[in-house]
Amino acid sequence: MKPTLAALLLALATSAGAATDAGSFTLLDRHAAKAVTAPRSDARPTVVALWASDCAYCKQNLRTLAGLAKANPQLRIVTVAAELPTADTQPAIDKTGVKSERLAYGDDVPEALAYAIDPNWRGELPRTYLFDGKGGIQARSGVIDAAGFKAALGLK
């Protein structure tokens, strides 16, 4: 009986640690990951930005988005950390200044989550999905400058 109780306590401590590491992130499973890039009926421009804490280009995109959001309050931003969050993930995104709904990969196989998000995506980062608020969507890999974001989203 004692080994079973010890195993249960260890399991609870481990899951509590994982929840703490997730911080302000909502963890994705395959089903939730599919919804990230599903066609939206939003009447406002929306950006879904995939990033990783060790990706300098990702942070560049996020800083650009932070600036655009200040000038365009109607812009909705959703960030997806393409990694299981650690204690370093939240400070990394906080430093970019972007205010967003924050998602992150959960415990599922990373390749399966990436495929659920976009079967045509090969995992390169940064990866950005641009919804113009009128039914249009663009998927782009790499750095996008402010003019590129504005043109794709119909912002001024």
C-alpha positions in Angstrom: 0.0 0.0 0.0 2.8 2.4 0.8 4.5 2.1 -2.6 1.1 2.9 -4.3 0.6 6.0 -2.1 4.2 7.1 -2.9 3.6 6.7 -6.6 0.3 8.6 -6.4 2.0 11.5 -4.5 4.9 11.5 -7.0 2.4 11.6 -9.9 0.5 14.5 -8.4 3.7 16.5 -7.7 4.8 15.9 -11.3 1.5 17.1 -12.8 1.5 20.1 -10.5 5.0 21.0 -11.7 3.9 20.7 -15.3 0.9 23.0 -14.7 3.2 25.6 -13.0 5.6 25.5 -16.0 2.6 26.1 -18.3 2.1 29.5 -16.6 -0.3 31.6 -18.6 -0.2 29.2 -21.6 -3.1 27.0 -22.7 -1.6 23.7 -23.7 -2.7 22.2 -27.1 -3.5 18.6 -27.9 -4.1 17.4 -31.5 -7.8 18.4 -31.5 -7.2 21.9 -30.1 -4.2 22.4 -32.5 -6.5 21.9 -35.5 -8.7 24.8 -34.4 -5.7 27.2 -34.3 -5.7 27.6 -38.1 -9.3 26.7 -38.8 -11.2 29.2 -41.0 -12.4 32.0 -38.7 -15.5 34.1 -38.8 -13.8 36.9 -37.0 -14.8 40.3 -38.3 -11.4 41.7 -37.2 -7.9 40.9 -38.4 -6.2 38.1 -36.5 -2.7 36.8 -36.5 -1.7 33.4 -35.2 2.1 33.5 -34.7 4.1 30.3 -34.0 7.4 30.8 -32.2 10.0 29.2 -30.0 12.0 30.6 -27.2 15.3 30.0 -29.0 14.2 31.6 -32.2 15.5 35.1 -32.7 13.5 35.7 -35.9 10.3 34.6 -34.0 10.9 37.3 -31.4 11.5 39.9 -34.1 8.1 39.1 -35.6 6.5 39.3 -32.2 8.0 42.7 -31.5 6.7 43.9 -34.8 3.3 42.6 -33.9 3.4 44.3 -30.5 4.0 47.6 -32.3 1.2 47.0 -34.8 -1.3 46.1 -32.0 -0.6 49.4 -30.2 -1.5 51.3 -33.4 -4.4 49.0 -34.4 -6.4 48.0 -31.3 -8.7 45.9 -33.4 -5.9 43.5 -34.2 -6.2 40.1 -32.4 -3.0 38.2 -31.8 -2.7 34.5 -30.8 0.8 33.2 -30.1 1.6 29.5 -30.1 4.9 28.4 -28.5 6.0 25.4 -30.7 7.4 23.7 -27.6 6.3 22.5 -24.2 6.6 25.6 -22.0 9.3 25.8 -19.4 10.1 28.4 -16.8 11.9 30.4 -19.5 9.0 30.5 -22.0 6.9 33.1 -20.4 9.7 35.6 -19.8 10.8 35.1 -23.4 7.5 36.2 -24.8 7.0 38.9 -22.2 10.2 40.6 -23.4 8.7 41.0 -26.9 5.9 43.2 -25.6 3.2 41.3 -27.4 -0.1 41.0 -25.7 -1.9 37.9 -26.9 -3.8 34.8 -26.2 -1.0 32.4 -25.4 -1.0 28.8 -26.5 1.7 26.2 -26.4 2.4 22.6 -27.4 1.2 20.2 -24.8 2.6 16.7 -24.0 1.6 15.3 -27.4 4.2 14.4 -30.1 5.4 17.8 -31.5 5.2 16.5 -35.1 1.6 15.5 -34.6 0.7 18.9 -33.2 2.5 20.6 -36.1 0.6 18.5 -38.6 -2.7 19.2 -36.9 -2.0 22.9 -37.1 -1.1 22.7 -40.8 -0.4 19.6 -42.8 1.6 21.6 -45.3 3.8 23.2 -42.7 7.3 21.6 -42.3 8.1 23.0 -38.9 10.1 26.1 -39.9 9.8 29.1 -37.6 8.6 31.7 -37.4 5.3 30.5 -39.0 2.5 33.0 -39.2 -1.2 32.7 -40.2 -2.8 36.0 -41.2 -6.6 36.2 -41.1 -7.8 39.5 -42.7 -11.2 39.6 -41.0 -13.0 39.1 -44.3 -12.5 35.4 -44.8 -9.0 35.6 -46.3 -6.0 33.7 -44.8 -2.3 33.6 -45.7 0.3 31.3 -44.2 3.9 32.6 -44.2 7.2 31.3 -42.9 10.0 33.7 -42.0 10.2 37.2 -40.8 7.4 39.6 -41.8 8.0 43.3 -41.6 5.3 45.8 -40.5 4.4 46.7 -44.1 3.9 43.0 -44.9 1.6 42.5 -41.9 -0.4 45.6 -42.7 -0.9 44.6 -46.4 -2.0 41.1 -45.5 -4.3 42.2 -42.7 -5.7 45.3 -44.4 -4.3 47.6 -41.6 -3.3 51.2 -42.0 
